[in-house]
């Protein structure tokens, strides 16, 4: 990637909207992507957990990938989620994303069975060897069911184009470990919303988050304050959004972001079963938070 395509700052995760028949709503998806680009996001990451990637079939994933890349149209880098249960299918989606124009792909190891470190390494190695664009190794045991140790993450970086790590365990010590072991140039990213401030302090290159769908000004403001070494300002901005960040993670990103968009007057479509909307009580709580924070 050239300098213009380096992933840093706020990497925004869009939802994947559905129509009433639970079909992917591509026209609405493109509108939501455009909204994120215009909000000042430094990168876009379709097909993450916010975008309910595991709920989509191959054709839907391809449509979402193409729609995101066409809408962004090179204005900011695009990181496409390509994870799958099998190595063969992960390679397929990684190659599709590269051909479609993705700047990098993100892979979380997914398995019904607990994988060994060697199995995980071979999985990444085979996928990375099948493409020429960078790979972000994504560690999130809450969604993938596998917790990659700091030692394994360090090992994965031996693979030539595995150049980025996204840590979502909520353990900031792992970020400090990676920074200490690999130096200041290691490209690691925070995926745990409540740890955004601590992660930047630990040296994270960016924050992968769905929050820009709802509060882009605060997300961008935090990153700006960090870059300008304005610690007090960064703390103030972070604490303003902290309660909301905890809420959207705790209640489930797809349903909370969709509800939040609706509260803000933005069309957000429907969810795909078995996901259901927020309860009335949670919706009202989210509404109060958004009104208070804006």
Secondary structure, DSSP 8 states (H G I E B T S, - for coil): --GGG---EEEE-----B-TTS-B-HHHHHHHHHHHHHTT-SEE--SSTTTTGGGS-HHHHHHHHHHHHHHHTTSSEEEEE---SSHHHHHHHHHHHHHHT-SEEEEE---SS---HHHHHHHHHHHHHT-SSEEEEEE-HHHHS----HHHHHHHTTSTTEEEEEE-SS-HHHHHHHHHHH-TT-EEEE--GGGHHHHHHTT-SEEEESTHHHHHHHHHHHHHHHHTT-HHHHHHHHHHHHHHHHHHHHT-HHHHHHHHHHHTT----B--TT-----HHHHHHHHHHHHHH-
